[in-house]
Amino acid sequence: MSEPQEIVETRGDDRVDLLTGDTNGDGRPDVWVSDTDGDGKADLFQFDTDGDGKVDITMVDLDEDGTPDKVVDGDGGLPPAV
């Protein structure tokens, strides 16, 4: 059984992935940049740092100033669809 993960608060309830990237060339996304409030600006950033296909780090920028307001281990309760 996996350990419980911390849930992060986002600016909104919707998730639109603005960008996904395969940075290690294995054919699977390992970076997700998302908009959760519909304004077209990124406010949720997630990273798979070990290549297992699961989010290892989640960062949220609640005021969209370019500085993360919260960083947690895991998907923060917001797993990507892909």
PyMOL commands that set and color helices and strands:
alter all, ss='L'
color gray80, all
select strands_A, chain A and resi 16-21+31-35+44-47+57-60+70-73
alter strands_A, ss='S'
color yellow, strands_A
deselect
rebuild
show_as cartoon
